[in-house]
Amino acid sequence: MSDATSEFFDELDRRGSERLLKKTNGTIRFDLEHDHGIDHWLVTIINGDVQVSREKRDADCVIRADNAFFDRMARGEEKPLPAWLRNEITSEGKFRFIVLLERLFRESPGARHPRAFARERGGRR
């Protein structure tokens, strides 16, 4: 297991309640493949409260990825939905959790919110 992946799931577990997920309930299991096998991470969301464990059990959605690619997602270098569209991650189960993944991952390095960008450019033109 890599540092980026461990840090991602540790941070996710520490965050606790996610405002953007307050109407979300369900489980997502991440199966991350590497040379020595598969690491399992289970993310449980109950009304926006996020908990992470290492359980391998049934989930509403199962995401499979190469651990090296997942590291890039954890660092914000790749986004989940485009990765899913390119088949760099695969899923089984409820599709809505693929879309919700965008809310769990960091922004890309150097990314800025459109409003902040507009303020920096001096407002509307």
Helices and strands as residue ranges (DSSP letters): H 3-15, G 19-21, E 25-34, E 37-46, E 49-53, E 61-66, H 67-74, H 80-85, E 89-93, H 96-100, G 101-103, H 114-120
